Structure formats: C-alpha cells, structure tokens
Amino acid sequence: MGVLGDSRKFGPKRLLLVPLFLSFLLTFSLAEVIFEERFEAMGGRVGGSNQTGRGVKERQDLLNTRLESGLEIQMIKCIQTATDARHSAISAKIPEFSNKNRTLVLQYSIKLEQDIECGGGYIKLLSGFVNQKKFGGDTPYSVMFGPDICGTQTKKLHVIVSYQGQNYPIKKDLQCETDKLTHFYTFILRPDATYSILIDNRERESGSMYTDWDILPPRKIKDTKAKKPADWEEREYIEDPNDVKPEGYDSIPAEIPDPKAKEPDNWDEEEDGIWKPPKIPNPAYKGPWRRKKIKNPNYKGKWKTPWIDNPEFVDDPDLYVLKPIKYVGIEVWQVKAGAVFDNILICDDPEYAKQVVDEVFAHREAEKEAFEEAEKVRKAREEELKEQERKVKGEGGSEAMIDIIEIGSDTGTDTEGIAATTWMIIMRRTMMIAPNHKPF
C-alpha cells in the first residue's frame, strides 16, 4: 500500500484574517483551511499515519524559471498514478468538519500528461468511517468532483453530491480540459445552496442545488389542468378592418404586351399569322389584394401553461449540508496511468483558493515551455526507436523490444495499522533553454 503525503502536512488549520468593512467598523472573519496538501514535505519515501493508498507513487519534478540572474530550479512534488489499466486509490484522514452555515471550497490540480485514453481524474470527500486499506469505487462518498475522459467523445466534468445516502449527478453537461498541462478544478458550495465551478480560476458554471440536481422535487410545476381561455389573442398582427380595396384593382392585368417589342421585318402574316408582341410582367400589378396588417390591440402574447406551487415539494434548508467530512481521497481507473495530482485544498474561503491558483500559475509559462521542449524530445526519441526497430528487422533479427520497468517494492510493513509501499521518486528535469546551455 502507498500512502499520501506527510503526516505533518495533513490536517493543519490555517487561520487567515480577512478584514471586512461594514458600516465604517472594522471586523475580522476567520477563514479556515481544513486541509491542504502540496506534498512539500515528502522526501523519498511516501509515508504517514493518516494516509493510505495503492497504485500511486510520489512524483518529484524540477520546474525551471528564468530570472535576471540566470536559471532558478524549483522542486515540485506531487503524486502520480503508477500502473496502466488498474484502479488507483489514495486517501487521507482529516479533522472532521461540517459545511453547515459555511462555504465549502474543494480544489485540486491535475495534469493528464499521459494520453489517458480512458479514465477518471476526480477527487472525493468521504463521511463516516472509512477503512482506508479498502478504499475503492464502492466506498460511499459525499462529493465526487473532477474530470472523466474516454476517447474523443467523453470529456465530462463530474459533480456528484450525496443526499440521504443517494448519489445525485449534476444535470448540466460540463466539459473538462483534455490537454497535458496542469489545470485547477474548484467546486464552491454556499449556505444558500448556490454553487460555482471554476477551472483555472475562471467560472465555468454556477447555479443552485435546487434546480441543477434532481434531489428535491421542483418548487414549481406546470398546471396540467389549465387551459387557454377562449378569448386569448395570440395574433400579434391582424388585418385592418378599415382598409378598403381600391376601385378597379381587380381589373389590373398581371401581364401586358411589351411596348418595346417590334414586329420582325421578315414576318409574313399569310404564313405566320397576325404578329402579337410578347407579354411582360405588369409593373402596376401588385398581386391579389389583401388588407394591410396592423397591431392587434387585444394581443396578449403566446399563451403558456402557468406554473403553480408543487404540492410534493418540501423544502430542506439543509439541502447543501453534507454529512460531516472525515476523509479526502482519490480513486480512479485509468487505461494509461500517469495522471499527476497536486495542490489539494479544502477550505471555506474562495479568495484563498484563488490565491493558491495564482501562486502556482506564476510559473505557468515555464510549464508550457517545458512541456513543448519535452514533446520535442519525446517525438525525437520515438523516431529513434522506430529507426532502431527497422534496422533490427532489416538484419533479419527479432523485433526490438523495449521494457519500461516500474521500480517499486511492496514492503508489506504495517505502520500504525496502515500498510505502506516504498516507491522510487521520479526525477524529471524539465528546463527552459538558456543561451549557451544544453538540456541535461
């Protein structure tokens, strides 16, 4: 079993003083960070007493940013799904909390750098007791949030909430990001049951739990017994009853002889008959006469079935309240492993969550440049391997075989009731190319 993060990092409560000016009086609101994990304290062994998982490994990247003085190398740590075509799960026990009368913010970052093909990348909040060693797809949860991709058709962003033991997916069709860069997903749920969904600090969707989930019956329903009144006028325009057809209008012919036509010089009346000029449309002819249209003074608009109070609706003022949260976990299945998870945050302050994204994205351009450089190297390597394979086949030998070995060992040890796995840290050096420097 692998474990998530460092036990020293899980469960801290960080208080942020946020000044609020109200009626010219200065007051302070305490914004609580219930859980925050950036994997900064991990150091070679993935370990801890509160966190358990499987199919994941610690990931350590070098992110390079250019400064005036040269190249600064920053260490970035995260976790990454490790094995293709299998379930990966990791969880952490956190201080129990309730979102009653407070805003809930759930946020994390994910980078799908592996051409995932088909699989999930979501995060879960769990209530009640969870056997972390057996945490999996059947484990009940209170919130499931994040992307789910399969082929080119499915690019769904899940937002599923549990209410009275039943899971309810959001009714809206939300789309997730599919490129290979880091993206932040943020779910904000407020005490008035409204919500917002952000990707990379930009709001993608918002609404209310009352309307966007089929949890409670709707407040209003259409009155199926209502009928349109007989005198209801839906015609916006009507014929002018005072309009009169001009005298002689019907005697105007639709066609008249062409006044410009001339009898041909070689026309022979004995052989060809009496010459008649061809007909042309009569410019004075306006078609069949119709009364002109005027605004209908009795127009009431298109009749619509009226809405009435739903007799089956019973309000629940605690609709937004989740069961007390005790765990946070990632449980996914991926055809191709390699999804990178980081910057997990649970708090009650959307502004703090925004600051976290801004802080991480301060190096956004460096990540893009590093990705582009890595893609060039990858494609060059693929071509090199193909060339080697062609040479081997050309020499009559067997097909070239390339083994990618995952280094890791299940120690089978049990630390405070939590099984642990030791994984070798992946060191990736992705750097911006400075003048007179070569990538290493």
Residue, then its C-alpha position, 0 to 999 in steps of 0.5 A: m500500500g502507498v500512502l499520501g503525503d506527510s503526516r505533518k502536512f495533513g490536517p493543519k488549520r490555517l487561520l487567515l484574517v480577512p478584514l471586512f468593512l461594514s458600516f465604517l467598523l472594522t471586523f475580522s472573519l476567520a477563514e479556515v483551511i481544513f486541509e491542504e496538501r502540496f506534498e512539500a514535505m515528502g522526501g523519498r519515501v511516501g509515508g504517514s499515519n493518516q494516509t493510505g493508498r495503492g497504485v500511486k507513487e510520489r512524483q518529484d519534478l524540477l520546474n525551471t524559471r528564468l530570472e535576471s540572474g540566470l536559471e532558478i530550479q524549483m522542486i515540485k512534488c506531487i503524486q502520480t498514478a503508477t500502473d496502466a489499466r488498474h484502479s488507483a486509490i489514495s486517501a487521507k484522514i482529516p479533522e472532521f468538519s461540517n459545511k453547515n452555515r459555511t462555504l465549502v471550497l474543494q480544489y485540486s490540480i491535475k495534469l493528464e500528461q499521459d494520453i489517458e485514453c480512458g479514465g477518471g481524474y476526480i477527487k472525493l470527500l468521504s463521511g463516516f468511517v472509512n477503512q482506508k486499506k479498502f478504499g475503492g469505487d464502492t466506498p460511499y462518498s459525499v462529493m465526487f468532483g473532477p474530470d472523466i475522459c474516454g476517447t474523443q467523445t467523453k470529456k465530462l466534468h463530474v459533480i456528484v453530491s450525496y443526499q440521504g445516502q443517494n448519489y445525485p449527478i449534476k444535470k448540466d453537461l460540463q466539459c473538462e480540459t483534455d490537454k497535458l498541462t496542469h489545470f485547477y478544478t474548484f467546486i464552491l458550495r454556499p449556505d444558500a445552496t448556490y454553487s460555482i465551478l471554476i477551472d483555472n480560476r475562471e467560472r465555468e458554471s454556477g447555479s443552485m442545488y435546487t434546480d441543477w440536481d434532481i434531489l428535491p422535487p421542483r418548487k414549481i410545476k406546470d398546471t396540467k389542468a389549465k387551459k387557454p381561455a377562449d378569448w386569448e389573442e395570440r395574433e400579434y398582427i391582424e388585418d385592418p378592418n378599415d382598409v378598403k380595396p381600391e376601385g378597379y384593382d381587380s381589373i389590373p392585368a398581371e401581364i401586358p404586351d411589351p411596348k418595346a417589342k417590334e414586329p420582325d421585318n421578315w414576318d409574313e402574316e399569310e404564313d405566320g399569322i397576325w404578329k402579337p408582341p410578347k407579354i411582360p410582367n405588369p409593373a402596376y400589378k401588385g398581386p391579389w389584394r389583401r388588407k394591410k396588417i396592423k397591431n392587434p390591440n387585444y394581443k396578449g402574447k403566446w399563451k403558456t401553461p402557468w406554473i403553480d406551487n408543487p404540492e410534493f415539494v418540501d423544502d430542506p434548508d439543509l439541502y447543501v449540508l453534507k454529512p460531516i467530512k472525515y476523509v479526502g481521497i482519490e480513486v480512479w481507473q485509468v487505461k494509461a496511468g500517469a495522471v499527476f495530482d497536486n495542490i489539494l485544498i479544502c477550505d471555506d474561503p474562495e479568495y484563498a483558493k484563488q490565491v493558491v491558483d495564482e501562486v502556482f500559475a506564476h510559473r505557468e509559462a515555464e510549464k508550457e515551455a517545458f512541456e513543448e521542449a519535452e514533446k520535442v524530445r519525446k517525438a525525437r526519441e520515438e523516431e529513434l526507436k522506430e529507426q532502431e526497430r527497422k534496422v533490427k528487422g532489416e538484419g533479419g533479427s527479432e523485433a526490438m523490444i523495449d521494457i519500461i520497468e516500474i521500480g517499486s517494492d511492496t514492503g508489506t510493513d504495517t505502520e500504525g495499522i496502515a500498510a505502506t509501499t516504498w516507491m522510487i521518486i521520479m526525477r524529471r528535469t524539465m528546463m527552459i533553454a538558456p543561451n549557451h546551455k544544453p538540456f541535461 
